[in-house]
Amino acid sequence: MMTLTSAEIMSWVGSFVWPLFRIAALVAAAPVFGARTIPASVKVIFAVVFTLIIAPISPPVPVVDPLSGEAVLIVMNQILIGGAMGLALQLVFAMFIVGGQIIAFQMGLGFASMVDPSSGTQVPVVSQFYVIVLTLVFLALDGHLTFISVMAESFHTLPIGVNGLSNAGLWALVNWGGNMYAGAVQIALPAIASLLLINLAFGIVTRAAPQFNIFSIGFPVIMVAGFFIMLATLTAILPQIKLQVANAFALMRGLAGGF
């Protein structure tokens, strides 16, 4: 009859439980996989399946008493690592949501909002359009496969242990949050400049011809012009999506021991 010691049981359980905390936090914080439209039970299944695939090929985990302070520290570090990596990718989607909000306000569509399925918050329909485009491009670029690959690599570059995110990694994540706003302005800049010129032209016409009803003509013209500008700049946004997603994956690798 085969017998197992307590150390062997803790080692076997730990080899799956410790990675599960990191993977579950990463899946919950990341876009697409962690979208609110996906039921919590499906997210748990994702995390468990990824753990069963990744844990056997990961470096050995330390044998730690699950009731010790060291075990609590390991759990907290794994949740922090997974959450930070997921947040790095989530900020790319936030970048396009903010950019869409800026364009919507310039078009006069700030009042036209709907619930974003990925976050459960009210966002303008323009932002939702960009989120859909970003999601489709993300999947077309095999972003979901790269996501799983980066997840598996993180256990080799930053193995399970008491060591967590470095100060350089946290600072890089903060800077990435600042870059989100810069990227949002870059996305919305063509629409901002074009619609500003249109508004300026309407102002000149109104000044020259006071009988011109700016409210009945200007609003639909600006709205239609905004849609044409979005269509014209869509091809220029696709390379921007590819660049920002690549930068996010590079940051995720950096957070997992690259800094």
Buried (B, 14 or more C-beta within 10 A) or exposed (E): EEEEEEEEEBBEEBBBBBBBBBBBBBBBBBBBBBBBEBEEEEBBEBBBEBBEEBBEEBEEBBEBEBEEEEBEBBBEBBBBBBBBBBBBBBBBBBBBBBBBBBBBBBBBBBEEBEEBBBBEEEBBEBBBBBBEBBBEBBEEBEBEEBBBEBBBBBBEEBBBBEEBBBEEBBEBBEEBBEBBEEBBBBBBBBBBEBBEEBBEEBEEBBEEEEEEEBEEEBEEEBBEBBBEBBEEBEEEBBEBBBEBBBBBBBBBBBBBBBB
